[in-house]
Amino acid sequence: MRTTAQVVTPARRRGVAVTGTRHALGRILATLARSIAIFVPVFLVATFVTFALRSLSGLSPARIQLGEQATDEAIHRIEAQWGLDKPFLTQYWDWFTGVLHGQLGASWVNGADISTLIGLGLGVSLSVATFALIIGIVVGFALGTVAALRRTTVIDRAITGFVTVISVMPAFVVGIVLVAVFAVGLHLFPSAGYIPAQQGIGPWLAHITLPALALSFDVIADVARQLRTSLIAAYRENYVTGAVVRGLSPRRIFFAHVLRNGLGPALATLGLKFPSLVGASVVTEWIFGLQGFGRFANDSAQAGDVPAVQGVLVVSIVLVVAFNLIVNLVLARMTPASQRGV
């Protein structure tokens, strides 16, 4: 009987492991399928509305290149060169098929390839936004966890007050203070400019640290508040009481039960944070002298460069959908509520 038990038990364990792996893979695939099903119609509608804004704006490359005194004949000739004399749906289809191939058209201002221009600025903004997100997650996670574990104490009130203060501080004010203190005063970081990572990790980090810190305050505040609230709520659940009664250690209760169930709201908050960090960094990029994605979008809008603005909107849509897809996949894998289909 002992030999039989020794043979059956490993087989059962392997079967349970395989079944668990299949269920986890099934949840991830189901989440991926739902996200794609949502993404396709949203992308089609968003690109159509984006392209339609060009017709509603009344802007023309002829006006930009020839000025307001251009003759009707000259305007018609320039618009024909850009394909603007074709029917609207034909123009949209030509532009949309180009988007699917990664071609966002040419700039009305200088004729440069928009995909290349956006790629240059996006690399800068993604570097800063990713570092800001990492800082926000690490610091926000630490503050939210400590506040939840020391709830109703002086430490909890101090963290809550600190998070409240930094949540209302504009990024450009934080950026100016950081430049004045750490760049001008202490000479620890460069005050402006950008060096690609290919030219050295050290100089690259030095140039993106201050702008990333300026953008990270809002992420820190949101992650800390959401995590504190959800962890405290998780500690009040019946399954935590049952774990205490069974004699489980506080460390095991926290990591196995409380943290996994409390991560959901904080992770969901990050779904919109990363795209907003990339797109809402115009002022920060001006302060730190960065030629990023946000600054390119602002300059294109002021110049009336409609194809560039359309390209910015398309890339922004892709960023929002892609990052939310990543967050949904992480939620489906990590949180028990998602695994139960809640």
Secondary structure as UniProt FT lines:
FT   HELIX           2..57
FT   HELIX           61..66
FT   TURN            68..69
FT   HELIX           72..81
FT   TURN            82..85
FT   HELIX           88..100
FT   TURN            101..102
FT   TURN            108..110
FT   HELIX           114..149
FT   TURN            150..152
FT   HELIX           154..167
FT   HELIX           171..178
FT   HELIX           179..185
FT   HELIX           197..199
FT   HELIX           201..235
FT   HELIX           238..245
FT   TURN            246..247
FT   HELIX           250..253
FT   HELIX           254..258
FT   HELIX           259..279
FT   HELIX           282..287
FT   TURN            288..289
FT   HELIX           293..303
FT   HELIX           306..334
FT   HELIX           336..339
FT   TURN            340..341
//
